[in-house]
Amino acid sequence: MLRVNPEIYEALEKWAADEFRSVNGQLEWAIEKALKESGRMPKKHSSTPDENPEK
């Protein structure tokens, strides 16, 4: 659960609607963008353990 000031939530809701996203989708997008811009985005693994089993 995320607690957000009602005025901020209303602005977020409008922003999301303007970009054809849900509020959740807009939050995810904004967080991901901030992580990338700050250089804090976790690096994705190129493969999962099942794809490259050790022999």
mmCIF entry with sequence, helices, sheets and N, C-alpha, C, O atoms, coordinates in Angstrom:
data_MODEL
# 
_entry.id   MODEL 
# 
_entity.id                         1 
_entity.type                       polymer 
_entity.pdbx_number_of_molecules   1 
# 
_entity_poly.entity_id                      1 
_entity_poly.type                           'polypeptide(L)' 
_entity_poly.nstd_linkage                   no 
_entity_poly.nstd_monomer                   no 
_entity_poly.pdbx_seq_one_letter_code       MLRVNPEIYEALEKWAADEFRSVNGQLEWAIEKALKESGRMPKKHSSTPDENPEK 
_entity_poly.pdbx_seq_one_letter_code_can   MLRVNPEIYEALEKWAADEFRSVNGQLEWAIEKALKESGRMPKKHSSTPDENPEK 
_entity_poly.pdbx_strand_id                 A 
# 
loop_
_entity_poly_seq.entity_id 
_entity_poly_seq.num 
_entity_poly_seq.mon_id 
_entity_poly_seq.hetero 
1 1  MET n 
1 2  LEU n 
1 3  ARG n 
1 4  VAL n 
1 5  ASN n 
1 6  PRO n 
1 7  GLU n 
1 8  ILE n 
1 9  TYR n 
1 10 GLU n 
1 11 ALA n 
1 12 LEU n 
1 13 GLU n 
1 14 LYS n 
1 15 TRP n 
1 16 ALA n 
1 17 ALA n 
1 18 ASP n 
1 19 GLU n 
1 20 PHE n 
1 21 ARG n 
1 22 SER n 
1 23 VAL n 
1 24 ASN n 
1 25 GLY n 
1 26 GLN n 
1 27 LEU n 
1 28 GLU n 
1 29 TRP n 
1 30 ALA n 
1 31 ILE n 
1 32 GLU n 
1 33 LYS n 
1 34 ALA n 
1 35 LEU n 
1 36 LYS n 
1 37 GLU n 
1 38 SER n 
1 39 GLY n 
1 40 ARG n 
1 41 MET n 
1 42 PRO n 
1 43 LYS n 
1 44 LYS n 
1 45 HIS n 
1 46 SER n 
1 47 SER n 
1 48 THR n 
1 49 PRO n 
1 50 ASP n 
1 51 GLU n 
1 52 ASN n 
1 53 PRO n 
1 54 GLU n 
1 55 LYS n 
# 
_struct_asym.id          A 
_struct_asym.entity_id   1 
# 
loop_
_struct_conf.conf_type_id 
_struct_conf.id 
_struct_conf.pdbx_PDB_helix_id 
_struct_conf.beg_label_comp_id 
_struct_conf.beg_label_asym_id 
_struct_conf.beg_label_seq_id 
_struct_conf.pdbx_beg_PDB_ins_code 
_struct_conf.end_label_comp_id 
_struct_conf.end_label_asym_id 
_struct_conf.end_label_seq_id 
_struct_conf.pdbx_end_PDB_ins_code 
_struct_conf.beg_auth_comp_id 
_struct_conf.beg_auth_asym_id 
_struct_conf.beg_auth_seq_id 
_struct_conf.end_auth_comp_id 
_struct_conf.end_auth_asym_id 
_struct_conf.end_auth_seq_id 
_struct_conf.pdbx_PDB_helix_class 
_struct_conf.details 
_struct_conf.pdbx_PDB_helix_length 
HELX_P HELX_P1 AA1 PRO A 6  ? ASP A 18 ? PRO A 6  ASP A 18 1 ? 13 
HELX_P HELX_P2 AA2 VAL A 23 ? GLU A 37 ? VAL A 23 GLU A 37 1 ? 15 
# 
_struct_conf_type.id          HELX_P 
_struct_conf_type.criteria    ? 
_struct_conf_type.reference   ? 
# 
loop_
_atom_site.group_PDB 
_atom_site.id 
_atom_site.type_symbol 
_atom_site.label_atom_id 
_atom_site.label_alt_id 
_atom_site.label_comp_id 
_atom_site.label_asym_id 
_atom_site.label_entity_id 
_atom_site.label_seq_id 
_atom_site.pdbx_PDB_ins_code 
_atom_site.Cartn_x 
_atom_site.Cartn_y 
_atom_site.Cartn_z 
_atom_site.occupancy 
_atom_site.B_iso_or_equiv 
_atom_site.pdbx_formal_charge 
_atom_site.auth_seq_id 
_atom_site.auth_comp_id 
_atom_site.auth_asym_id 
_atom_site.auth_atom_id 
_atom_site.pdbx_PDB_model_num 
ATOM 1   N N  . MET A 1 1  ? 0.841  -1.177  0.000   1.00 0.00 ? 1  MET A N  1 
ATOM 2   C CA . MET A 1 1  ? 0.000  0.000   0.000   1.00 0.00 ? 1  MET A CA 1 
ATOM 3   C C  . MET A 1 1  ? 0.884  1.238   0.000   1.00 0.00 ? 1  MET A C  1 
ATOM 4   O O  . MET A 1 1  ? 1.920  1.277   0.664   1.00 0.00 ? 1  MET A O  1 
ATOM 5   N N  . LEU A 1 2  ? 0.476  2.214   -0.728  1.00 0.00 ? 2  LEU A N  1 
ATOM 6   C CA . LEU A 1 2  ? 1.206  3.469   -0.820  1.00 0.00 ? 2  LEU A CA 1 
ATOM 7   C C  . LEU A 1 2  ? 0.282  4.595   -0.382  1.00 0.00 ? 2  LEU A C  1 
ATOM 8   O O  . LEU A 1 2  ? -0.828 4.736   -0.896  1.00 0.00 ? 2  LEU A O  1 
ATOM 9   N N  . ARG A 1 3  ? 0.745  5.384   0.560   1.00 0.00 ? 3  ARG A N  1 
ATOM 10  C CA . ARG A 1 3  ? -0.042 6.539   1.008   1.00 0.00 ? 3  ARG A CA 1 
ATOM 11  C C  . ARG A 1 3  ? 0.425  7.764   0.252   1.00 0.00 ? 3  ARG A C  1 
ATOM 12  O O  . ARG A 1 3  ? 1.612  8.089   0.231   1.00 0.00 ? 3  ARG A O  1 
ATOM 13  N N  . VAL A 1 4  ? -0.529 8.439   -0.368  1.00 0.00 ? 4  VAL A N  1 
ATOM 14  C CA . VAL A 1 4  ? -0.219 9.621   -1.165  1.00 0.00 ? 4  VAL A CA 1 
ATOM 15  C C  . VAL A 1 4  ? -1.216 10.710  -0.814  1.00 0.00 ? 4  VAL A C  1 
ATOM 16  O O  . VAL A 1 4  ? -2.409 10.452  -0.652  1.00 0.00 ? 4  VAL A O  1 
ATOM 17  N N  . ASN A 1 5  ? -0.716 11.918  -0.702  1.00 0.00 ? 5  ASN A N  1 
ATOM 18  C CA . ASN A 1 5  ? -1.566 13.074  -0.472  1.00 0.00 ? 5  ASN A CA 1 
ATOM 19  C C  . ASN A 1 5  ? -2.645 13.106  -1.557  1.00 0.00 ? 5  ASN A C  1 
ATOM 20  O O  . ASN A 1 5  ? -2.329 12.925  -2.733  1.00 0.00 ? 5  ASN A O  1 
ATOM 21  N N  . PRO A 1 6  ? -3.908 13.331  -1.192  1.00 0.00 ? 6  PRO A N  1 
ATOM 22  C CA . PRO A 1 6  ? -4.998 13.316  -2.191  1.00 0.00 ? 6  PRO A CA 1 
ATOM 23  C C  . PRO A 1 6  ? -4.777 14.258  -3.373  1.00 0.00 ? 6  PRO A C  1 
ATOM 24  O O  . PRO A 1 6  ? -5.127 13.912  -4.501  1.00 0.00 ? 6  PRO A O  1 
ATOM 25  N N  . GLU A 1 7  ? -4.207 15.434  -3.139  1.00 0.00 ? 7  GLU A N  1 
ATOM 26  C CA . GLU A 1 7  ? -3.955 16.365  -4.249  1.00 0.00 ? 7  GLU A CA 1 
ATOM 27  C C  . GLU A 1 7  ? -2.896 15.802  -5.202  1.00 0.00 ? 7  GLU A C  1 
ATOM 28  O O  . GLU A 1 7  ? -3.009 15.950  -6.419  1.00 0.00 ? 7  GLU A O  1 
ATOM 29  N N  . ILE A 1 8  ? -1.878 15.164  -4.649  1.00 0.00 ? 8  ILE A N  1 
ATOM 30  C CA . ILE A 1 8  ? -0.839 14.546  -5.480  1.00 0.00 ? 8  ILE A CA 1 
ATOM 31  C C  . ILE A 1 8  ? -1.435 13.381  -6.254  1.00 0.00 ? 8  ILE A C  1 
ATOM 32  O O  . ILE A 1 8  ? -1.127 13.196  -7.431  1.00 0.00 ? 8  ILE A O  1 
ATOM 33  N N  . TYR A 1 9  ? -2.289 12.591  -5.600  1.00 0.00 ? 9  TYR A N  1 
ATOM 34  C CA . TYR A 1 9  ? -2.909 11.454  -6.283  1.00 0.00 ? 9  TYR A CA 1 
ATOM 35  C C  . TYR A 1 9  ? -3.770 11.922  -7.451  1.00 0.00 ? 9  TYR A C  1 
ATOM 36  O O  . TYR A 1 9  ? -3.742 11.315  -8.522  1.00 0.00 ? 9  TYR A O  1 
ATOM 37  N N  . GLU A 1 10 ? -4.529 12.989  -7.256  1.00 0.00 ? 10 GLU A N  1 
ATOM 38  C CA . GLU A 1 10 ? -5.368 13.517  -8.335  1.00 0.00 ? 10 GLU A CA 1 
ATOM 39  C C  . GLU A 1 10 ? -4.520 13.968  -9.520  1.00 0.00 ? 10 GLU A C  1 
ATOM 40  O O  . GLU A 1 10 ? -4.877 13.725  -10.673 1.00 0.00 ? 10 GLU A O  1 
ATOM 41  N N  . ALA A 1 11 ? -3.386 14.632  -9.232  1.00 0.00 ? 11 ALA A N  1 
ATOM 42  C CA . ALA A 1 11 ? -2.492 15.068  -10.305 1.00 0.00 ? 11 ALA A CA 1 
ATOM 43  C C  . ALA A 1 11 ? -1.900 13.855  -11.017 1.00 0.00 ? 11 ALA A C  1 
ATOM 44  O O  . ALA A 1 11 ? -1.783 13.847  -12.242 1.00 0.00 ? 11 ALA A O  1 
ATOM 45  N N  . LEU A 1 12 ? -1.531 12.838  -10.256 1.00 0.00 ? 12 LEU A N  1 
ATOM 46  C CA . LEU A 1 12 ? -0.984 11.610  -10.823 1.00 0.00 ? 12 LEU A CA 1 
ATOM 47  C C  . LEU A 1 12 ? -2.024 10.900  -11.684 1.00 0.00 ? 12 LEU A C  1 
ATOM 48  O O  . LEU A 1 12 ? -1.708 10.390  -12.758 1.00 0.00 ? 12 LEU A O  1 
ATOM 49  N N  . GLU A 1 13 ? -3.249 10.873  -11.210 1.00 0.00 ? 13 GLU A N  1 
ATOM 50  C CA . GLU A 1 13 ? -4.346 10.249  -11.956 1.00 0.00 ? 13 GLU A CA 1 
ATOM 51  C C  . GLU A 1 13 ? -4.543 10.944  -13.308 1.00 0.00 ? 13 GLU A C  1 
ATOM 52  O O  . GLU A 1 13 ? -4.716 10.282  -14.331 1.00 0.00 ? 13 GLU A O  1 
ATOM 53  N N  . LYS A 1 14 ? -4.516 12.272  -13.303 1.00 0.00 ? 14 LYS A N  1 
ATOM 54  C CA . LYS A 1 14 ? -4.686 13.022  -14.550 1.00 0.00 ? 14 LYS A CA 1 
ATOM 55  C C  . LYS A 1 14 ? -3.501 12.776  -15.485 1.00 0.00 ? 14 LYS A C  1 
ATOM 56  O O  . LYS A 1 14 ? -3.687 12.567  -16.684 1.00 0.00 ? 14 LYS A O  1 
ATOM 57  N N  . TRP A 1 15 ? -2.291 12.802  -14.942 1.00 0.00 ? 15 TRP A N  1 
ATOM 58  C CA . TRP A 1 15 ? -1.090 12.553  -15.736 1.00 0.00 ? 15 TRP A CA 1 
ATOM 59  C C  . TRP A 1 15 ? -1.165 11.175  -16.385 1.00 0.00 ? 15 TRP A C  1 
ATOM 60  O O  . TRP A 1 15 ? -0.874 11.026  -17.572 1.00 0.00 ? 15 TRP A O  1 
ATOM 61  N N  . ALA A 1 16 ? -1.555 10.174  -15.607 1.00 0.00 ? 16 ALA A N  1 
ATOM 62  C CA . ALA A 1 16 ? -1.676 8.805   -16.128 1.00 0.00 ? 16 ALA A CA 1 
ATOM 63  C C  . ALA A 1 16 ? -2.716 8.751   -17.246 1.00 0.00 ? 16 ALA A C  1 
ATOM 64  O O  . ALA A 1 16 ? -2.473 8.154   -18.295 1.00 0.00 ? 16 ALA A O  1 
ATOM 65  N N  . ALA A 1 17 ? -3.861 9.368   -17.024 1.00 0.00 ? 17 ALA A N  1 
ATOM 66  C CA . ALA A 1 17 ? -4.920 9.365   -18.035 1.00 0.00 ? 17 ALA A CA 1 
ATOM 67  C C  . ALA A 1 17 ? -4.458 10.055  -19.323 1.00 0.00 ? 17 ALA A C  1 
ATOM 68  O O  . ALA A 1 17 ? -4.769 9.604   -20.425 1.00 0.00 ? 17 ALA A O  1 
ATOM 69  N N  . ASP A 1 18 ? -3.719 11.146  -19.169 1.00 0.00 ? 18 ASP A N  1 
ATOM 70  C CA . ASP A 1 18 ? -3.208 11.878  -20.342 1.00 0.00 ? 18 ASP A CA 1 
ATOM 71  C C  . ASP A 1 18 ? -2.276 11.010  -21.181 1.00 0.00 ? 18 ASP A C  1 
ATOM 72  O O  . ASP A 1 18 ? -2.160 11.214  -22.390 1.00 0.00 ? 18 ASP A O  1 
ATOM 73  N N  . GLU A 1 19 ? -1.618 10.051  -20.555 1.00 0.00 ? 19 GLU A N  1 
ATOM 74  C CA . GLU A 1 19 ? -0.666 9.184   -21.255 1.00 0.00 ? 19 GLU A CA 1 
ATOM 75  C C  . GLU A 1 19 ? -1.214 7.766   -21.455 1.00 0.00 ? 19 GLU A C  1 
ATOM 76  O O  . GLU A 1 19 ? -0.470 6.841   -21.783 1.00 0.00 ? 19 GLU A O  1 
ATOM 77  N N  . PHE A 1 20 ? -2.529 7.612   -21.251 1.00 0.00 ? 20 PHE A N  1 
ATOM 78  C CA . PHE A 1 20 ? -3.216 6.332   -21.462 1.00 0.00 ? 20 PHE A CA 1 
ATOM 79  C C  . PHE A 1 20 ? -2.615 5.206   -20.628 1.00 0.00 ? 20 PHE A C  1 
ATOM 80  O O  . PHE A 1 20 ? -2.452 4.084   -21.106 1.00 0.00 ? 20 PHE A O  1 
ATOM 81  N N  . ARG A 1 21 ? -2.289 5.520   -19.374 1.00 0.00 ? 21 ARG A N  1 
ATOM 82  C CA . ARG A 1 21 ? -1.775 4.525   -18.439 1.00 0.00 ? 21 ARG A CA 1 
ATOM 83  C C  . ARG A 1 21 ? -2.656 4.494   -17.213 1.00 0.00 ? 21 ARG A C  1 
ATOM 84  O O  . ARG A 1 21 ? -3.402 5.434   -16.939 1.00 0.00 ? 21 ARG A O  1 
ATOM 85  N N  . SER A 1 22 ? -2.561 3.395   -16.473 1.00 0.00 ? 22 SER A N  1 
ATOM 86  C CA . SER A 1 22 ? -3.189 3.333   -15.166 1.00 0.00 ? 22 SER A CA 1 
ATOM 87  C C  . SER A 1 22 ? -2.297 4.115   -14.205 1.00 0.00 ? 22 SER A C  1 
ATOM 88  O O  . SER A 1 22 ? -1.154 4.432   -14.534 1.00 0.00 ? 22 SER A O  1 
ATOM 89  N N  . VAL A 1 23 ? -2.816 4.423   -13.022 1.00 0.00 ? 23 VAL A N  1 
ATOM 90  C CA . VAL A 1 23 ? -2.002 5.093   -12.013 1.00 0.00 ? 23 VAL A CA 1 
ATOM 91  C C  . VAL A 1 23 ? -0.813 4.200   -11.664 1.00 0.00 ? 23 VAL A C  1 
ATOM 92  O O  . VAL A 1 23 ? 0.312  4.686   -11.542 1.00 0.00 ? 23 VAL A O  1 
ATOM 93  N N  . ASN A 1 24 ? -1.054 2.907   -11.503 1.00 0.00 ? 24 ASN A N  1 
ATOM 94  C CA . ASN A 1 24 ? 0.029  1.977   -11.197 1.00 0.00 ? 24 ASN A CA 1 
ATOM 95  C C  . ASN A 1 24 ? 1.081  1.980   -12.309 1.00 0.00 ? 24 ASN A C  1 
ATOM 96  O O  . ASN A 1 24 ? 2.280  2.022   -12.032 1.00 0.00 ? 24 ASN A O  1 
ATOM 97  N N  . GLY A 1 25 ? 0.637  1.937   -13.551 1.00 0.00 ? 25 GLY A N  1 
ATOM 98  C CA . GLY A 1 25 ? 1.554  1.961   -14.685 1.00 0.00 ? 25 GLY A CA 1 
ATOM 99  C C  . GLY A 1 25 ? 2.354  3.256   -14.735 1.00 0.00 ? 25 GLY A C  1 
ATOM 100 O O  . GLY A 1 25 ? 3.540  3.248   -15.062 1.00 0.00 ? 25 GLY A O  1 
ATOM 101 N N  . GLN A 1 26 ? 1.703  4.359   -14.411 1.00 0.00 ? 26 GLN A N  1 
ATOM 102 C CA . GLN A 1 26 ? 2.393  5.653   -14.420 1.00 0.00 ? 26 GLN A CA 1 
ATOM 103 C C  . GLN A 1 26 ? 3.450  5.697   -13.322 1.00 0.00 ? 26 GLN A C  1 
ATOM 104 O O  . GLN A 1 26 ? 4.555  6.193   -13.542 1.00 0.00 ? 26 GLN A O  1 
ATOM 105 N N  . LEU A 1 27 ? 3.117  5.183   -12.148 1.00 0.00 ? 27 LEU A N  1 
ATOM 106 C CA . LEU A 1 27 ? 4.092  5.136   -11.053 1.00 0.00 ? 27 LEU A CA 1 
ATOM 107 C C  . LEU A 1 27 ? 5.281  4.269   -11.428 1.00 0.00 ? 27 LEU A C  1 
ATOM 108 O O  . LEU A 1 27 ? 6.429  4.647   -11.195 1.00 0.00 ? 27 LEU A O  1 
ATOM 109 N N  . GLU A 1 28 ? 5.010  3.104   -12.010 1.00 0.00 ? 28 GLU A N  1 
ATOM 110 C CA . GLU A 1 28 ? 6.091  2.212   -12.434 1.00 0.00 ? 28 GLU A CA 1 
ATOM 111 C C  . GLU A 1 28 ? 6.989  2.901   -13.458 1.00 0.00 ? 28 GLU A C  1 
ATOM 112 O O  . GLU A 1 28 ? 8.214  2.829   -13.362 1.00 0.00 ? 28 GLU A O  1 
ATOM 113 N N  . TRP A 1 29 ? 6.386  3.560   -14.425 1.00 0.00 ? 29 TRP A N  1 
ATOM 114 C CA . TRP A 1 29 ? 7.144  4.264   -15.461 1.00 0.00 ? 29 TRP A CA 1 
ATOM 115 C C  . TRP A 1 29 ? 8.017  5.358   -14.841 1.00 0.00 ? 29 TRP A C  1 
ATOM 116 O O  . TRP A 1 29 ? 9.197  5.476   -15.172 1.00 0.00 ? 29 TRP A O  1 
ATOM 117 N N  . ALA A 1 30 ? 7.435  6.158   -13.939 1.00 0.00 ? 30 ALA A N  1 
ATOM 118 C CA . ALA A 1 30 ? 8.169  7.262   -13.328 1.00 0.00 ? 30 ALA A CA 1 
ATOM 119 C C  . ALA A 1 30 ? 9.317  6.752   -12.454 1.00 0.00 ? 30 ALA A C  1 
ATOM 120 O O  . ALA A 1 30 ? 10.403 7.330   -12.448 1.00 0.00 ? 30 ALA A O  1 
ATOM 121 N N  . ILE A 1 31 ? 9.070  5.674   -11.722 1.00 0.00 ? 31 ILE A N  1 
ATOM 122 C CA . ILE A 1 31 ? 10.115 5.105   -10.872 1.00 0.00 ? 31 ILE A CA 1 
ATOM 123 C C  . ILE A 1 31 ? 11.241 4.535   -11.729 1.00 0.00 ? 31 ILE A C  1 
ATOM 124 O O  . ILE A 1 31 ? 12.416 4.766   -11.442 1.00 0.00 ? 31 ILE A O  1 
ATOM 125 N N  . GLU A 1 32 ? 10.893 3.796   -12.775 1.00 0.00 ? 32 GLU A N  1 
ATOM 126 C CA . GLU A 1 32 ? 11.903 3.228   -13.658 1.00 0.00 ? 32 GLU A CA 1 
ATOM 127 C C  . GLU A 1 32 ? 12.738 4.333   -14.307 1.00 0.00 ? 32 GLU A C  1 
ATOM 128 O O  . GLU A 1 32 ? 13.960 4.223   -14.396 1.00 0.00 ? 32 GLU A O  1 
ATOM 129 N N  . LYS A 1 33 ? 12.072 5.398   -14.759 1.00 0.00 ? 33 LYS A N  1 
ATOM 130 C CA . LYS A 1 33 ? 12.776 6.525   -15.379 1.00 0.00 ? 33 LYS A CA 1 
ATOM 131 C C  . LYS A 1 33 ? 13.742 7.159   -14.378 1.00 0.00 ? 33 LYS A C  1 
ATOM 132 O O  . LYS A 1 33 ? 14.889 7.445   -14.722 1.00 0.00 ? 33 LYS A O  1 
ATOM 133 N N  . ALA A 1 34 ? 13.293 7.379   -13.159 1.00 0.00 ? 34 ALA A N  1 
ATOM 134 C CA . ALA A 1 34 ? 14.156 7.972   -12.136 1.00 0.00 ? 34 ALA A CA 1 
ATOM 135 C C  . ALA A 1 34 ? 15.343 7.067   -11.816 1.00 0.00 ? 34 ALA A C  1 
ATOM 136 O O  . ALA A 1 34 ? 16.458 7.551   -11.625 1.00 0.00 ? 34 ALA A O  1 
ATOM 137 N N  . LEU A 1 35 ? 15.111 5.756   -11.756 1.00 0.00 ? 35 LEU A N  1 
ATOM 138 C CA . LEU A 1 35 ? 16.202 4.815   -11.495 1.00 0.00 ? 35 LEU A CA 1 
ATOM 139 C C  . LEU A 1 35 ? 17.241 4.848   -12.611 1.00 0.00 ? 35 LEU A C  1 
ATOM 140 O O  . LEU A 1 35 ? 18.443 4.853   -12.347 1.00 0.00 ? 35 LEU A O  1 
ATOM 141 N N  . LYS A 1 36 ? 16.772 4.871   -13.863 1.00 0.00 ? 36 LYS A N  1 
ATOM 142 C CA . LYS A 1 36 ? 17.697 4.924   -14.996 1.00 0.00 ? 36 LYS A CA 1 
ATOM 143 C C  . LYS A 1 36 ? 18.496 6.226   -14.992 1.00 0.00 ? 36 LYS A C  1 
ATOM 144 O O  . LYS A 1 36 ? 19.713 6.214   -15.177 1.00 0.00 ? 36 LYS A O  1 
ATOM 145 N N  . GLU A 1 37 ? 17.807 7.345   -14.781 1.00 0.00 ? 37 GLU A N  1 
ATOM 146 C CA . GLU A 1 37 ? 18.479 8.647   -14.808 1.00 0.00 ? 37 GLU A CA 1 
ATOM 147 C C  . GLU A 1 37 ? 19.497 8.799   -13.678 1.00 0.00 ? 37 GLU A C  1 
ATOM 148 O O  . GLU A 1 37 ? 20.483 9.522   -13.825 1.00 0.00 ? 37 GLU A O  1 
ATOM 149 N N  . SER A 1 38 ? 19.265 8.128   -12.566 1.00 0.00 ? 38 SER A N  1 
ATOM 150 C CA . SER A 1 38 ? 20.184 8.231   -11.429 1.00 0.00 ? 38 SER A CA 1 
ATOM 151 C C  . SER A 1 38 ? 21.279 7.176   -11.470 1.00 0.00 ? 38 SER A C  1 
ATOM 152 O O  . SER A 1 38 ? 22.168 7.158   -10.619 1.00 0.00 ? 38 SER A O  1 
ATOM 153 N N  . GLY A 1 39 ? 21.208 6.290   -12.476 1.00 0.00 ? 39 GLY A N  1 
ATOM 154 C CA . GLY A 1 39 ? 22.199 5.221   -12.583 1.00 0.00 ? 39 GLY A CA 1 
ATOM 155 C C  . GLY A 1 39 ? 21.996 4.131   -11.544 1.00 0.00 ? 39 GLY A C  1 
ATOM 156 O O  . GLY A 1 39 ? 22.938 3.411   -11.213 1.00 0.00 ? 39 GLY A O  1 
ATOM 157 N N  . ARG A 1 40 ? 20.797 4.000   -11.031 1.00 0.00 ? 40 ARG A N  1 
ATOM 158 C CA . ARG A 1 40 ? 20.502 3.009   -9.996  1.00 0.00 ? 40 ARG A CA 1 
ATOM 159 C C  . ARG A 1 40 ? 19.623 1.855   -10.484 1.00 0.00 ? 40 ARG A C  1 
ATOM 160 O O  . ARG A 1 40 ? 19.187 1.024   -9.687  1.00 0.00 ? 40 ARG A O  1 
ATOM 161 N N  . MET A 1 41 ? 19.366 1.804   -11.775 1.00 0.00 ? 41 MET A N  1 
ATOM 162 C CA . MET A 1 41 ? 18.532 0.732   -12.326 1.00 0.00 ? 41 MET A CA 1 
ATOM 163 C C  . MET A 1 41 ? 19.291 -0.581  -12.251 1.00 0.00 ? 41 MET A C  1 
ATOM 164 O O  . MET A 1 41 ? 20.410 -0.676  -12.757 1.00 0.00 ? 41 MET A O  1 
ATOM 165 N N  . PRO A 1 42 ? 18.701 -1.597  -11.627 1.00 0.00 ? 42 PRO A N  1 
ATOM 166 C CA . PRO A 1 42 ? 19.388 -2.897  -11.559 1.00 0.00 ? 42 PRO A CA 1 
ATOM 167 C C  . PRO A 1 42 ? 19.637 -3.443  -12.960 1.00 0.00 ? 42 PRO A C  1 
ATOM 168 O O  . PRO A 1 42 ? 18.800 -3.303  -13.852 1.00 0.00 ? 42 PRO A O  1 
ATOM 169 N N  . LYS A 1 43 ? 20.776 -4.056  -13.139 1.00 0.00 ? 43 LYS A N  1 
ATOM 170 C CA . LYS A 1 43 ? 21.104 -4.661  -14.428 1.00 0.00 ? 43 LYS A CA 1 
ATOM 171 C C  . LYS A 1 43 ? 20.333 -5.962  -14.582 1.00 0.00 ? 43 LYS A C  1 
ATOM 172 O O  . LYS A 1 43 ? 20.198 -6.733  -13.632 1.00 0.00 ? 43 LYS A O  1 
ATOM 173 N N  . LYS A 1 44 ? 19.831 -6.196  -15.779 1.00 0.00 ? 44 LYS A N  1 
ATOM 174 C CA . LYS A 1 44 ? 19.103 -7.429  -16.063 1.00 0.00 ? 44 LYS A CA 1 
ATOM 175 C C  . LYS A 1 44 ? 20.097 -8.538  -16.334 1.00 0.00 ? 44 LYS A C  1 
ATOM 176 O O  . LYS A 1 44 ? 21.144 -8.309  -16.939 1.00 0.00 ? 44 LYS A O  1 
ATOM 177 N N  . HIS A 1 45 ? 19.773 -9.736  -15.890 1.00 0.00 ? 45 HIS A N  1 
ATOM 178 C CA . HIS A 1 45 ? 20.623 -10.894 -16.174 1.00 0.00 ? 45 HIS A CA 1 
ATOM 179 C C  . HIS A 1 45 ? 20.381 -11.332 -17.608 1.00 0.00 ? 45 HIS A C  1 
ATOM 180 O O  . HIS A 1 45 ? 19.250 -11.294 -18.092 1.00 0.00 ? 45 HIS A O  1 
ATOM 181 N N  . SER A 1 46 ? 21.447 -11.751 -18.290 1.00 0.00 ? 46 SER A N  1 
ATOM 182 C CA . SER A 1 46 ? 21.321 -12.147 -19.693 1.00 0.00 ? 46 SER A CA 1 
ATOM 183 C C  . SER A 1 46 ? 20.638 -13.491 -19.850 1.00 0.00 ? 46 SER A C  1 
ATOM 184 O O  . SER A 1 46 ? 20.091 -13.788 -20.911 1.00 0.00 ? 46 SER A O  1 
ATOM 185 N N  . SER A 1 47 ? 20.664 -14.321 -18.789 1.00 0.00 ? 47 SER A N  1 
ATOM 186 C CA . SER A 1 47 ? 19.990 -15.614 -18.871 1.00 0.00 ? 47 SER A CA 1 
ATOM 187 C C  . SER A 1 47 ? 19.595 -16.069 -17.480 1.00 0.00 ? 47 SER A C  1 
ATOM 188 O O  . SER A 1 47 ? 20.133 -15.608 -16.473 1.00 0.00 ? 47 SER A O  1 
ATOM 189 N N  . THR A 1 48 ? 18.652 -16.974 -17.452 1.00 0.00 ? 48 THR A N  1 
ATOM 190 C CA . THR A 1 48 ? 18.238 -17.540 -16.179 1.00 0.00 ? 48 THR A CA 1 
ATOM 191 C C  . THR A 1 48 ? 19.016 -18.829 -15.966 1.00 0.00 ? 48 THR A C  1 
ATOM 192 O O  . THR A 1 48 ? 19.539 -19.392 -16.928 1.00 0.00 ? 48 THR A O  1 
ATOM 193 N N  . PRO A 1 49 ? 19.106 -19.305 -14.744 1.00 0.00 ? 49 PRO A N  1 
ATOM 194 C CA . PRO A 1 49 ? 19.853 -20.555 -14.491 1.00 0.00 ? 49 PRO A CA 1 
ATOM 195 C C  . PRO A 1 49 ? 19.370 -21.728 -15.344 1.00 0.00 ? 49 PRO A C  1 
ATOM 196 O O  . PRO A 1 49 ? 20.176 -22.578 -15.721 1.00 0.00 ? 49 PRO A O  1 
ATOM 197 N N  . ASP A 1 50 ? 18.075 -21.793 -15.656 1.00 0.00 ? 50 ASP A N  1 
ATOM 198 C CA . ASP A 1 50 ? 17.554 -22.893 -16.446 1.00 0.00 ? 50 ASP A CA 1 
ATOM 199 C C  . ASP A 1 50 ? 18.029 -22.840 -17.896 1.00 0.00 ? 50 ASP A C  1 
ATOM 200 O O  . ASP A 1 50 ? 18.122 -23.875 -18.555 1.00 0.00 ? 50 ASP A O  1 
ATOM 201 N N  . GLU A 1 51 ? 18.333 -21.635 -18.399 1.00 0.00 ? 51 GLU A N  1 
ATOM 202 C CA . GLU A 1 51 ? 18.740 -21.497 -19.783 1.00 0.00 ? 51 GLU A CA 1 
ATOM 203 C C  . GLU A 1 51 ? 20.203 -21.882 -19.993 1.00 0.00 ? 51 GLU A C  1 
ATOM 204 O O  . GLU A 1 51 ? 20.573 -22.334 -21.076 1.00 0.00 ? 51 GLU A O  1 
ATOM 205 N N  . ASN A 1 52 ? 21.031 -21.707 -18.975 1.00 0.00 ? 52 ASN A N  1 
ATOM 206 C CA . ASN A 1 52 ? 22.447 -22.019 -19.069 1.00 0.00 ? 52 ASN A CA 1 
ATOM 207 C C  . ASN A 1 52 ? 22.881 -22.880 -17.903 1.00 0.00 ? 52 ASN A C  1 
ATOM 208 O O  . ASN A 1 52 ? 23.633 -22.418 -17.046 1.00 0.00 ? 52 ASN A O  1 
ATOM 209 N N  . PRO A 1 53 ? 22.427 -24.120 -17.850 1.00 0.00 ? 53 PRO A N  1 
ATOM 210 C CA . PRO A 1 53 ? 22.812 -24.957 -16.709 1.00 0.00 ? 53 PRO A CA 1 
ATOM 211 C C  . PRO A 1 53 ? 24.297 -25.263 -16.757 1.00 0.00 ? 53 PRO A C  1 
ATOM 212 O O  . PRO A 1 53 ? 24.870 -25.488 -17.823 1.00 0.00 ? 53 PRO A O  1 
ATOM 213 N N  . GLU A 1 54 ? 24.905 -25.268 -15.584 1.00 0.00 ? 54 GLU A N  1 
ATOM 214 C CA . GLU A 1 54 ? 26.331 -25.630 -15.503 1.00 0.00 ? 54 GLU A CA 1 
ATOM 215 C C  . GLU A 1 54 ? 26.475 -27.120 -15.714 1.00 0.00 ? 54 GLU A C  1 
ATOM 216 O O  . GLU A 1 54 ? 25.650 -27.897 -15.235 1.00 0.00 ? 54 GLU A O  1 
ATOM 217 N N  . LYS A 1 55 ? 27.515 -27.530 -16.428 1.00 0.00 ? 55 LYS A N  1 
ATOM 218 C CA . LYS A 1 55 ? 27.725 -28.952 -16.709 1.00 0.00 ? 55 LYS A CA 1 
ATOM 219 C C  . LYS A 1 55 ? 28.930 -29.457 -15.999 1.00 0.00 ? 55 LYS A C  1 
ATOM 220 O O  . LYS A 1 55 ? 29.267 -30.635 -16.115 1.00 0.00 ? 55 LYS A O  1 
# 
